[in-house]
Amino acid sequence: MILEKIKVLGINKPEDIEKNWSELQMIQEEIKALHPPNLATSWIH
């Protein structure tokens, strides 16, 4: 689910993260809804 969304964005390099930042933030919000905040934020920082 969420990992599939990240794969669909095709993020392989740091500049891909910048290009897709708003998408990633929306995905991060979904993760926060599913998990405690410490799990939700540890992977993205």
C-alpha positions, 0 to 999 in steps of 0.5 A: 500500500504505502510502500507501493505509493512510494515506489510509484513515485520512482524515488531513488535519489535525493532530488526525487524526494524534493520533486515529490515532497508534497506526495511524500508528506501526504503519504506520511500523513497516512502513515501517522493515521495508521501507526504511533507517531514515532513509527510514522516519522522515523523512516522519513527523517 
